[in-house]
Amino acid sequence: DRSSKFSIEIPGSEIAVATNPGAQDSPPNSLGQSMAYFFLALTVAHKKGNPEKPLSMLIHPATGINTHERYKVWVKAIIEKWRLHFSEYDPSNSSYLMPLEFRKAFTELERTIDRASLEEILDSNNIETEMMNFARYWITSGRVEIRVVNSDRAANNITPSDWKTKDGWIVIGGSKLSRGFVVKNLAVTFMPRGGGVGNVDTIQQRGRFFGHKMSYLELLRGWFSQDISDAYTSIVDTERALRDSLKKYDDANLPLKAWRREFMTSPDLRPTRQNVISL
């Protein structure tokens, strides 16, 4: 659903740089906003103890290794900018001015957790100061790990025992993170990519935000390109139609072998690879 409170569209004006970053390009604003939101979400998760640490963010651009390295440079530059900010300004000071990315992140968080609930979670009636002090801690303490995971960096694979060594993770990668890799307690996704050739099964595999996340549902957010957002919306419609079709056979107690496999998909999508469909 494009109107979902869990989904934010990466502006079209940022997509060209976000999908194909050059060495001289600055990071898209939406990347900084998604990272600021992650640090606020990490604070809420820490205070609630649900989920238990760590909380994770996935940055999932194109598959090119150079792109992953560029995103790592961007992420570190954004964090260094905030580190310098906190070295100069104290969130506890009455005259403190919050960075724009964090102001927007607060607005985003309050779409799913109201202010009264945040005050209860933080045990404070000054949630801005409390959360920005925590943001400063996450950013300056080294308790959040930035890791590129791809075929070029096999040594950077994250083992099950690695996850709990940090309170938060920002994981960057492409195909290696699309399937067979569990991103522990994934809460925030930044996915500036298109639908590729339009194979639904491949697009679904990229959705590492799927799964059992009810315990921290209110923290989930995804920043997506319009193309991939439209694809996921269409896939939901396809699955609903598929279930409705199967239910008719089930209700009528008809044999499943009589069911015609029909997929109502967008013209830009197909269920899977053509050689599989032909079977």
C-alpha positions in Angstrom: 0.0 0.0 0.0 1.6 3.3 -1.1 -0.2 5.0 1.7 1.3 2.6 4.3 2.6 4.3 7.5 5.6 1.9 7.2 6.7 2.9 3.8 8.5 6.1 2.6 9.2 6.9 -1.0 12.7 8.0 -1.9 12.1 11.2 -3.9 12.5 10.8 -7.7 15.0 13.7 -7.7 17.4 11.5 -5.5 17.0 8.2 -7.4 19.7 8.7 -10.0 22.4 9.3 -7.4 21.0 6.7 -5.0 21.0 4.0 -7.6 24.2 4.9 -9.4 26.4 6.9 -7.0 29.5 8.6 -8.3 32.7 9.3 -6.4 31.9 13.0 -6.2 28.2 12.6 -5.3 26.8 13.6 -1.9 24.5 11.2 -0.1 20.8 11.5 -0.8 18.9 13.3 1.9 16.7 10.3 2.3 19.6 8.2 3.4 20.4 10.5 6.3 16.8 10.6 7.3 16.5 6.8 7.3 19.7 6.6 9.4 18.4 9.2 11.9 15.2 7.3 12.2 17.2 4.1 12.8 19.0 5.7 15.8 15.6 6.8 17.3 14.2 3.3 16.7 17.3 1.8 18.3 16.6 3.9 21.4 13.0 2.8 21.7 14.0 -0.9 21.2 16.7 -0.5 23.9 14.3 1.0 26.4 11.6 -1.5 25.8 13.9 -4.5 25.6 11.8 -5.7 22.7 13.4 -6.9 20.5 16.5 -7.9 22.5 19.6 -6.4 20.9 20.7 -5.9 18.3 18.4 -3.8 16.1 19.4 -3.6 12.5 19.2 -1.4 9.4 19.7 -2.8 5.9 21.0 -0.6 3.0 20.2 -2.6 -0.1 21.2 -0.8 -3.3 22.3 -2.3 -6.6 24.5 -5.3 -6.7 27.7 -3.5 -7.8 30.6 -3.8 -5.3 31.6 -0.2 -6.0 28.1 1.0 -5.1 28.3 -0.8 -1.7 31.7 0.8 -1.0 30.2 4.2 -1.9 27.4 3.7 0.5 29.8 2.8 3.3 31.6 6.1 2.7 28.3 7.9 2.8 27.2 6.2 6.0 30.5 6.9 7.7 30.4 10.6 6.5 26.9 11.1 7.9 27.8 9.6 11.2 31.0 11.7 11.4 28.9 14.8 10.7 26.6 13.9 13.6 29.6 13.0 15.8 31.0 16.5 15.3 27.6 18.0 15.9 27.4 16.3 19.3 30.9 17.2 20.2 29.9 20.9 19.9 26.3 20.9 21.0 24.7 19.3 24.1 21.1 18.0 23.7 20.5 18.7 27.4 21.1 22.4 26.8 17.8 24.5 26.6 19.1 26.3 23.5 19.9 23.0 21.6 18.9 22.9 18.0 18.2 19.4 16.7 19.6 18.5 13.2 17.0 18.5 10.5 17.3 14.7 9.8 16.4 14.0 13.5 13.5 16.4 13.5 12.0 14.6 10.5 12.8 11.3 12.2 10.8 12.3 15.2 7.8 13.1 13.0 8.2 9.8 11.3 8.3 7.9 14.6 5.2 9.5 15.9 3.2 8.2 13.0 3.2 4.8 14.8 4.0 5.6 18.4 2.2 8.5 20.0 3.9 11.0 22.3 2.3 9.7 25.4 3.6 6.2 24.7 7.1 7.5 24.0 7.1 9.3 27.3 6.1 6.1 29.1 8.7 4.0 27.2 11.4 6.5 28.0 10.1 7.3 31.5 10.5 11.0 30.6 8.4 14.0 29.7 11.2 15.5 27.7 11.6 12.8 25.0 13.5 15.0 22.6 16.3 15.5 25.0 16.3 11.9 26.2 16.3 10.4 22.7 19.0 12.8 21.4 21.2 11.9 24.3 20.8 8.3 23.4 21.5 9.1 19.7 24.7 10.8 20.8 25.6 7.7 22.7 25.0 5.3 19.7 26.9 7.6 17.4 29.9 8.2 19.6 30.3 4.9 21.5 31.0 2.4 18.8 28.0 0.3 19.8 26.7 0.3 16.3 28.6 -1.6 13.6 28.7 -0.7 9.9 29.4 -3.7 7.8 29.5 -4.3 4.0 28.5 -7.9 3.2 29.1 -9.1 -0.4 31.0 -11.5 -2.5 34.1 -9.3 -2.3 34.1 -9.3 1.5 33.7 -12.9 2.6 35.6 -12.2 5.8 32.9 -9.7 6.7 30.1 -12.3 6.9 28.2 -11.9 10.2 27.9 -15.1 12.2 25.1 -15.8 14.7 27.4 -15.1 17.6 28.6 -11.8 16.0 25.1 -10.1 16.2 25.0 -9.7 19.9 28.4 -8.1 20.2 26.8 -4.8 19.1 23.6 -2.9 20.1 22.9 -2.0 16.4 24.0 -2.9 12.9 23.9 -1.1 9.6 24.4 -3.7 7.0 25.2 -2.8 3.3 25.1 -5.2 0.4 23.3 -6.6 -2.7 22.6 -10.1 -3.9 24.3 -11.8 -1.0 21.7 -10.2 1.3 18.8 -11.0 -0.9 18.3 -14.6 0.1 19.7 -17.1 2.6 20.9 -14.3 4.9 19.0 -13.4 8.0 19.4 -9.8 9.1 18.8 -10.0 12.8 15.9 -7.9 14.1 15.7 -5.8 10.9 13.7 -2.6 11.5 14.8 -0.1 8.9 15.4 -0.8 5.2 16.8 1.6 2.6 16.3 0.1 -0.9 17.0 2.5 -3.8 16.6 0.1 -6.6 14.1 -0.9 -9.3 12.3 -4.1 -10.1 15.0 -5.5 -12.4 13.6 -7.8 -15.0 10.4 -8.0 -12.9 10.5 -11.5 -11.5 8.2 -11.5 -8.5 10.1 -14.3 -6.7 13.4 -12.4 -6.9 11.7 -9.1 -5.7 10.2 -10.9 -2.8 13.5 -12.5 -1.8 14.9 -8.9 -1.4 12.2 -8.2 1.2 14.3 -9.1 4.2 11.7 -7.0 6.2 9.2 -9.9 5.8 8.9 -12.3 8.7 7.8 -12.4 12.4 8.3 -8.8 13.6 5.0 -8.2 15.5 6.8 -7.5 18.7 8.4 -4.4 17.2 6.0 -3.7 14.4 5.6 0.0 15.2 9.4 0.5 14.6 9.4 -0.9 11.1 10.1 1.5 8.2 11.3 1.1 4.6 12.6 3.8 2.2 11.9 2.6 -1.3 12.1 3.8 -4.9 8.7 4.3 -6.5 9.4 1.3 -8.9 10.0 -1.2 -6.1 7.2 0.3 -4.0 4.8 -0.2 -6.9 6.1 -3.8 -7.4 5.5 -4.8 -3.8 2.0 -3.2 -3.9 1.2 -5.2 -7.0 2.6 -8.4 -5.5 0.2 -8.0 -2.5 -2.7 -7.6 -4.9 -1.5 -10.7 -6.8 -1.3 -12.8 -3.6 -4.8 -11.7 -2.5 -6.3 -12.8 -5.9 -4.4 -16.1 -5.6 -5.7 -16.8 -2.2 -9.3 -15.9 -3.2 -9.0 -18.3 -6.2 -7.7 -21.2 -4.0 -10.4 -20.5 -1.4 -13.2 -21.0 -3.9 -11.8 -24.5 -4.7 -11.4 -25.3 -1.0 -14.9 -24.1 -0.1 -16.4 -26.2 -3.0 -14.2 -29.2 -2.0 -12.9 -29.4 -5.5 -9.6 -31.3 -6.3 -6.6 -29.0 -6.4 -5.4 -30.6 -9.7 -8.4 -29.0 -11.4 -7.3 -25.5 -10.3 -6.0 -23.3 -13.1 -2.8 -21.5 -12.1 -3.6 -17.9 -13.0 -1.5 -15.0 -11.8 -3.0 -11.5 -12.0 0.2 -9.4 -12.1 1.2 -6.0 -13.3 2.3 -6.0 -17.0 5.8 -5.1 -15.6 6.0 -8.3 -13.5 6.0 -12.0 -14.0 5.9 -14.7 -11.4 9.3 -16.2 -12.0 11.9 -16.9 -14.7 10.3 -17.8 -18.1 11.9 -21.3 -18.2 10.3 -22.1 -14.8 6.9 -20.8 -16.0 7.1 -23.0 -19.1 7.2 -26.1 -16.9 
